[in-house]
Amino acid sequence: MNTQTKLRIHNITPEAALKLGSEAWVLKKREEQRLKAAQMKFLRPLLGITKLDKEKNQCIRLKTGAQNIVNEIKQYQKMWLQHVQRMDTNRLPKQAPQYKPKGRRNIGRQRKRWRDQLHLEDQRTGNTPNPSGT
């Protein structure tokens, strides 16, 4: 099987499996590292490269034409946010980012929320969309 066919199969199955449900993920640094490692684990055998060859990940991505999986997921999340903002107000995905539970939070550091992650990413890139959709 040639490399182009292998890349098509990779784009259909493993990459799709890595992205499944990613529109609502809150990615931490450790999870980003694991996703990158999983992507490389799929791409290296396509080119017949082992870790002993000491090829850089960036070179492997250039040879295969693959993008960084974390960047693809973040781009997918932005597209999902835009899709949610276009929805009618009575749809559940549109109402979910605005939901504020009643009661008290647990003691300790607050968990990072999806809208917090989007806000931080937008500050880094210079964009300022509102995740609540209002």
C-alpha positions in Angstrom: 0.0 0.0 0.0 1.4 3.4 -0.9 1.8 6.3 1.6 -1.1 8.3 0.2 -3.5 5.5 0.8 -2.2 5.0 4.3 -2.7 8.7 5.0 -6.3 8.6 3.8 -7.0 5.7 6.1 -5.3 7.5 8.9 -7.4 10.6 8.3 -10.6 8.5 8.4 -10.0 6.2 11.4 -7.4 7.1 14.0 -7.6 10.9 13.6 -11.4 10.7 13.8 -11.2 8.6 16.9 -8.8 11.1 18.6 -11.2 14.0 17.8 -14.4 12.2 18.8 -16.5 14.4 21.2 -13.7 17.0 21.3 -16.0 20.0 20.8 -16.6 20.2 24.6 -13.3 19.0 25.9 -11.2 21.1 28.3 -7.7 20.3 27.3 -4.9 20.5 29.9 -1.2 20.4 29.0 -0.9 16.8 29.9 -3.8 15.8 27.7 -2.4 17.9 24.8 0.9 16.0 25.2 -0.9 12.7 25.1 -2.8 13.6 22.0 0.3 14.7 20.2 2.1 11.4 21.3 -0.9 9.3 20.0 -0.9 11.1 16.7 2.9 10.5 16.3 2.3 6.8 17.2 0.0 6.6 14.2 2.1 8.6 11.8 5.6 7.1 12.4 4.7 3.6 11.1 3.1 5.1 8.0 6.5 6.4 6.9 8.4 3.4 8.3 10.1 5.6 10.9 11.0 4.4 14.4 11.9 6.4 17.4 15.5 5.2 17.0 15.7 7.2 13.8 15.3 10.4 15.9 13.1 12.2 13.4 11.5 15.3 14.8 7.7 15.4 15.0 7.5 18.5 12.9 9.5 16.8 10.1 7.1 13.8 10.2 4.1 16.1 10.0 5.7 17.9 7.0 6.3 14.6 5.2 2.8 13.3 5.8 1.0 16.7 5.4 -0.7 16.2 8.8 -1.4 19.1 11.1 -1.0 19.2 14.9 -3.9 17.3 16.4 -4.3 19.8 19.2 -4.5 22.8 16.8 -7.1 20.9 14.8 -9.2 20.2 18.0 -9.0 23.9 19.0 -10.1 24.9 15.6 -13.0 22.4 15.7 -14.0 23.8 19.1 -14.2 27.3 17.6 -16.3 26.1 14.7 -18.6 24.3 17.2 -18.9 27.5 19.3 -19.9 29.5 16.1 -22.4 26.7 15.3 -23.9 26.9 18.8 -24.2 30.7 18.6 -26.3 30.4 15.4 -28.8 28.0 17.1 -32.2 29.0 18.3 -32.3 30.0 22.0 -34.6 27.0 22.9 -31.9 24.4 21.9 -30.1 22.8 24.8 -26.5 23.3 23.4 -27.3 27.0 23.2 -28.5 27.1 26.8 -25.7 25.0 28.3 -22.9 27.6 28.3 -25.2 30.0 30.2 -26.2 27.5 32.8 -25.1 28.4 36.4 -25.8 25.7 39.0 -27.1 26.6 42.3 -25.3 25.7 45.5 -21.8 25.8 46.6 -18.6 24.6 44.9 -16.2 22.2 46.3 -13.2 23.3 48.3 -9.9 23.8 46.3 -8.9 25.0 43.0 -11.7 25.6 40.6 -12.0 23.3 37.6 -11.3 24.9 34.2 -14.5 25.2 32.2 -15.0 25.1 28.5 -15.9 28.7 28.3 -12.8 29.6 30.4 -10.6 27.7 27.9 -12.2 29.5 24.9 -11.7 32.9 26.6 -8.0 32.2 27.3 -7.4 31.0 23.8 -9.1 34.1 22.4 -7.0 36.4 24.6 -3.9 34.6 23.2 -4.9 35.1 19.6 -6.5 38.6 20.0 -10.1 37.6 19.3 -12.9 38.4 21.7 -16.1 36.4 20.9 -18.5 35.8 23.7 -19.0 32.1 24.5 -22.4 32.7 26.0 -23.7 33.7 22.6 -25.3 37.0 23.8 
